[in-house]
């Protein structure tokens, strides 16, 4: 029985997909990447913003066609869109057999078996449940890096965000389970662990009564085979001295933090339900750079939030220019039904949002190019991702670059390297975010 698995959205969703693939593999299902040969198609969906919702719906509709033209016997929809629009999916797209919510992915085997028997339905568990199946997940990222999801849900309730309503309250995964999972990943060849959650910085507060990310990091650093540990989704107001200290002391932890700050106008931040002001952000970023001088900081911004004035946009531009983030992404505000921000007055026209997004990205491109040029002549440690076709060159990443979202470095060498190898490289050139180097 061939299963095609399509995972949309964030890396946290990808971890759920890998768990489901592991559960199916244990039961003898074969994976395929050819939709025309699939007996079962599973789509793990996203609905965080409008574009993600549209992509999920379009993918479901496209795959539904194989019920008519291919060998497809069962179509399963899981994830955030499934949680949010469970009944609508079954009503509007009758080709869908089973719908699984965000805390039901451990029921994927039962769902497929029932679908193959001609049954259909919705499987929605308690939104604050925390599925922890014992089956080893199957990593789909190439084998040398993997995401480690350390918590589920979120308690922040930002006014623009639907996540707490479809992912539930914050629940940390027990530390001993995470350490075991990380050991299993290392035994399978994973060399870089990337810690993810809706928010990583408050890990453990629900289980241990205090922030315990630093404790978890200490344990993960003890695992043989792991060379890099990278932390994503850190809320700036939750960064404390214990996290900074462990980053300084443990050589395996990349001097890299992902801080989704969303804006820099104190008034817009207040309307967003964020817990920082511009002054707070400047203080936090300043402290990180003083304590860890070579730290790479990535952030994300939202432009065109309801009521954002031209002056507040200019304030954000000034902030970006002043901070000189190593990596930065900008999203246009997406009004999501069921969120307070969607009901706010003074919604911004799409054209204005996009113009402001373009201005911010143009500014960041200049900053990124200058920072890349500053790297020329430096020696860096690079994880090799693969070979450039028909050239004596490889593509890799430095500690400054998370996979799929940040830059790359192209390494010229006649030596033979393998994906997952680490190499010392001298940077010889730069092209926007990407670097060029030679093996030392």
N, C-alpha and C positions, 0 to 999 in steps of 0.2 A: 504494500500500500504506500503510494508516493504522496508526500506532503510538501507543499510549497508554503514557506513561511515568509510573510512580508511584515517587517517591523518599521513603523513610522514614528516620527517624533524624536524624543530626547534619548540620551544614553541610559536614563533610568528605565525607560520603556524597553530598551534593548536588553537590559538585564532580565526583565520579566520574560521577554521572548526567548532568551537563552535557557531560562529555567523550563519553559514549556517545551522547547526542542529536546532538552534532556529527558523530560518525562516521556515524550513520544518515542525517542530513541530507545529508551528502556523497554518499551512495549513492542519493539520490532518495526516501528514505522521507519520508512526510508525518506530522507530529505531530497528534494529536487529543486533546481532553479529554473525549470522549464514549466511554465503554466499549462502548456498544451499536454503535458504528460502527468499532471497532478490529479490524483484521485480526491485529495483534500487540499483546500487552500485556507490558511489561517491568516487574518490581517489584524495585527496589533496596532490600534489606531491612536491618534492624537487629536485633541481639540483645544489646545491651549490658546491659540489665536485663530482668527478667521481663515488665514491661508492654510493653516494646519488642518482645520476642519474640512475645508474644501478639498485638500489633497486626500484626506481619508475617505470622504464620500466618493470622490472620483475613482479612487482605487477600488473601492467596493463594487462600484458599478461596472468597472472594466473587468474585474475578476468574475462578476456574476454572469457575464456573457459566456464564459466557458462552461456554464451549466447547459448551454444550448449547442455549443460548437465543439467542445472538447470532451475529455474523459471525466470531468469534474462531477463528483458525487456528493460532496459536502463543502459548504462555505461557512466558515466560522469567523465571527467578528469579536475581537476582545479589546480591552484597553479603555482609554479615557472617553472616546466618542461613544463606545458601547455602554459605559457607565452612565453617561449623561443623557443619551437618546435611545435607551434600550428598546422601548416599545415602538418608537417611530421607525427604527431601522427595520424591524420585522414587518411592520405595516407597509412601509414605502418600498422596500426591496425584498419581495417575497422569495427571491433566490437564496437569501441568507437563512441558514438552518438553525444556528445557535448563536446567542449573544452572551458573552461573559464579561462581568464587571471587573473593576480594577483589583478587587480582592478575591477573584474567582479563578485566576489563571492556573491554579493548581488542580482545577477540575477539567483541564483541557482534554485528557484522555477520555473521560466519561462523556464529555460533550461531543467529541468526534464519533464515539461508538454509537451514541443515540442518534446522531445525525445520519450515520450510515444505515441505521435501522428505519429511517424515514420519519423520525420524530423531530420536533423543533421546539425551541423555548428560550427562556431567559434565565441565566444563572447569576444572581446578584446576592452576594454575601454582605454581612455587616461591613460598612465602609471603614470601620476602624479595626477590622481584623488584620492580621499580619501573617499571610501564608508563609510557611517555612518548610517546604517539602524537602525530604532527605536526599532526593536524587541529585546527582552532580549535574550542574548546568553545562551546556556545550558552548564554548566560547566561539563567537563568529567574527572576531576582530582580527584574525590572522595569527593568533596564538602567542605573540610576544608582548601584547598589552591587553589588559582587561579592566572593565569597570567593576568596582566593588560598591554595591548599594548598601549604605550603612543605616539608612532610616527611610521611613515612608511617611507621606502626609506632611501637613504644615499647619502651624497655629497662628501664623502672622496675619492672615486675612487682609492683605493689601486690597485696596478698593477696586483695582482693575483685574484681579486674579480669580479664576474659577477653581483653581487647584484644590483648596480645602473641601469644596463641595463634591469633588469627584475622586479625591485621594484620601480624604479624612484627616483626622488630627495627627500630630507628630507621634510616630512610634519608632523607637530605636531598635535595631536588630541587636540581640545580645552579643556581647563582645566575644565570648568564646566561640560562637558560631561564625562570626566574621573571621576570626583568626584561623579556624579550621578551613573555611572556604578559601582564604588567601593561601594557606599551605597547599591545598589541592591545586589551586591555580599555578602556584610556583612549580609543583611537581610536574605539571603538564607543560611547562616551558614558559610561563608568563614571567616577564622581567619587569614590567611596569604596572603598578596598581594605580588606578585612578578612582579616588573616593568620590562618590556622588550621593546626593539625596536632594530633596527639595531645599534643605538647608543642612549643611554639614556641621556648622560651627556649634550647634547646641546638642550635638550627639550625646546621648546618655542621660540627659536631664530627667527624662521620664523613668528610666530604669534605676539610675544610681543616685539621683537627687542632686547632681551637679554636672557641669560640662565635663565630658570625659573624652573628647576628641584627642587630647594630648596623650592620655593613657592608651587609647587604641593605637595611636601612631607608634608609641614605644613598642608595643607588642608586635605590630606588623613589621617594624624595622628589624626584628630578631629573626625573621624568616629567611632561610638560605635561598638563594636564587633570585630574590627580589632586589633589583638594582635601583629603581626609581619608585617613589610614591608621590603622587600628585593630588592636590586637593581642589575640588571645584565647589561652586555654590556656597561661598562663605558670606554670610550677611555681615557687613562691615561693623555694625554696632556690637556684634557678639565676639569679635576677635579680642582675645585677652592675652595677658603676659604668658600664661602657660602654653598657649599655642605658639606664640612667637619663640619662646625658649626652646621648645622641642624642635622647631624648624631650624634653629641655630645650631643645636647640638647633634642632631641626627643627620649624618651625611646622605642617607638614602632619600630624605625628603627634599623634593625639588624646591628651590627657592622661587616658587610660582604660586600665586593665589588668584582665584577667580572671584571678584567682588561685584555682584550685580547691584549697582547703586541706583540705576534707573533715571536719575535726574540730579541736578545740582542746585536748583532753585529751592530754597527752604519752604516757600509757600506751596510749590508743586509737590514736593516731597510730603508735606503735611496732608495735602488733598489725596495723595496716593495711599495714605495710611502707613507710610514708611516711618522709621524710628530714628532718622538722622536729619541733621541740617547740613548746609554747605560747610559750616565751620567744623562740624563733627567729622565730615568726610575728609576735609583737609588735614585735620589733626590725626586721624587714623592712618591715612596714606603716608603722611609725613613720618609718623612713628615707625611704620613698617620699613620705610626706606632708610631711616636712621639705624634701626636695629639690624636690618638685613640689606646692606647696601646694593647687592646684586639681584634683589628680588625683581621678578617680572610680574607685573600686575595686569590682569585682564578685567574688563568690565563690560556691562551691557547697559544701554540707555533706551528709554522710550521717548519718542518725539511726538508732539501733537496731542499730548494728554489734554482732556477737556479743560478749557480756560487758559491754556498756555498762551501767554502773550508773546509778542515779538521780542519784548525786553527780556522775558524769562528765557526764551530761546537763545538770545544773545548772551545771557548769563551762563547758560550751559556751554555755549561755544567758548566763552572765556575760560571756564573751568577746565574744559578739555585741553585747551591751549596751554593752560598753566600746569596741569597735572602731567601731561605727556605720558599717557598710558602706553604700555608696551603693546597691548592688544585691546581692541574695542569693537563692539558690534552695536548697531542701532536698529531698533524695530520701530515701525510706525504704530501708534496706539491703535489697538483693536477693541472696540466695544463689545464685551461679552455679556449676553443676556444673563440676568441673575446676579450681576455684580453692581455695586453702588455706583461705580464710575460711569456705567452705561446709561444711568439715569441723570447724570449731571448736566447742567446747562452748559452752553457755550462749547458744544462739540466742534472740533476743528475739521474743516474740509480736507478730504483725502489729498488733494493737490498740494495743500499747504504742508501737511504732514510729510509728504514725499519730498518736497523742496527742502524742508528742514533736515530730513534724514540725509539727503544728498550733500547738504552743506557740512554737516557733521562728519560724514565719511570722507569728504574731500579734505577737510582739515586733518583728520586722523591719518589719511594716506600720506600727507606731507610729514607728519610726526613720525609715522612708522618708517618711512624711507630714511629720514635723518637718523633714527635709532639704529636701523640696519647698517647704514654706512659707518656708524660709530663702532660696529662690530668688526670691521675690516682690520685684519692683522692680528686678531685675537685667536687664541686656541680654545676650542670648545669640545666637549664630549657629545657625541652624536649617537643616537640610536638609529640603526639602519632599518628602513621600512621596505626597501625593495630596489631592484635594478631598473635603470632607465633603458628602455628598449633600444637595441642597436647602438648603444654608446658605452664607452668605458666610464660610466658614471652611475652613482647610486643616489637615491633620495632618502633623506632621514630627517630627524627632529632633534633640536637641542632641548635643554630643560625649560626653555622659554615657550615651548610650543606643545600644546595639547593636540592630540590627533583630531583631524577633521574640522577644526575650527581656527587653528592658528597657522603660522607659516611653516615652511620647509627649508631644508638646506640640501643643495645638490653637490655631491662629493665626487670629484674627479679622481680616479685611481685605476691602475691596471691590475690591482690586487683583487682577488675574489672574496666577496663578502656575502654574508647571509642575512636575511631578515631577522632582526632581533639582536644582531651583533652590536657591540659598542665600539666606537672608534674615535681616536683623537684627530681632530681636523683643524686646519688653519683656515680661517675665513679670508677669502681673497676678493670677494665682490658681493654686491647686493642689488636686488631688484624688487623694490617695494617691500613686501613682508618677507620675501624669500631671500636666502643667502646662497652664496656659491663658495665652495671650499675645496681644499686639497688634503688628502690623507697625509698625516705626518709620519 
